[in-house]
């Protein structure tokens, strides 16, 4: 079990774990599948994954990434309450995932 002092530590560790799992999955299977969620905690993670340090580590993995959704509100995709919109703005529009 790991315990973090705050949300920043949690998000940083989650980004490290995400990166390692994504790279190993893509190497072993030729793809990486991830289910994204909404909320403030994943938003911090998504922003970290979109930054240059993690993008460089994941440069060859993003194009092999298949994105799925774990939850979504019954609102249009670009509505301020949309989890899709948040994930798109915090992460997906900054990395080369396939359409």
N, C-alpha and C positions, 0 to 999 in steps of 0.2 A: 504494500500500500504506500502511496505517496501522498504527502500532505504539503500544501502550498500556503505561503503567508498571505497571498492576495490573488486577485484575478489576473494581474499581470504575469505573475509566476506561473499560474495555471495555464494561461494562454500560450506562454513561451514554451512550456513543456509539451503542451498539446501540439504545437507547431512542429517541434522536434520529432515527436512520435509519428505524427501524420507524414512528415517528410520521409522518415525511414521506412514506414510501412508502404507508402506509395511507391517509392523507388524499388523496394524488394518485390512488390507485387507486379510491377511493370516488367521487371527483369525476368521473373519466373513465369508470368502468364501472358505477357505482351499487352497487358491492359491493367488499369487500376479503376475499380468501381468505388464510388463514395456516395453516401447519402447525406445530404446537407439539411441542417435544421435551422430554425430561426431563433431569434432572441439575442440578448446583449452579450452573453458569454461566447457563443460562436462568432458573433460579429468581430470581437477582438481577435479571435483566432484567424478568421478570414482575412482581416487586415494584415496580420503578420505574414500569412502565406502569400499575400500579394506583394509584399515588399521584395526588394532586389535580392537580398541574401537567400531567401527561400525560393524565389523564382530561379536563381542560378542553380540551386541544388535540384530543383524539379524541372529544369528546362526540357529534358528529354521525356519526362513523365507526363506533363500536362497534356500534350497531344494524344496520349493514350488513355486519358482519364474519362470515364463515363460517370456523369452526374445524375443522381436521383434525389428525390425530395422525401423527407420523413414527415413533414407537416406543412400545411399551407392553410391560410385563411381563405374564406370564400369571398375574395375581393379580386378586382382586376390585377394583372401582373405588376403594373406600375403604381398601384395604390400605395400611399405611405405606410399602410399596415401590412403590406405583402412581404412575406418572408423571402419569396423569390427576388423581389426588388432589392431587399437588403443584401442578400447573397450576391446578386449581380453587381451592385454598386461597390460592395466591400471587397469582392474577390473576382468573380467571373469575367468582368469586363477588363481585368488587368492581367489575365493569364490566357495562354492559347489552348483552351479546352475546345474539343470539336463541337460543332453546332448540333 
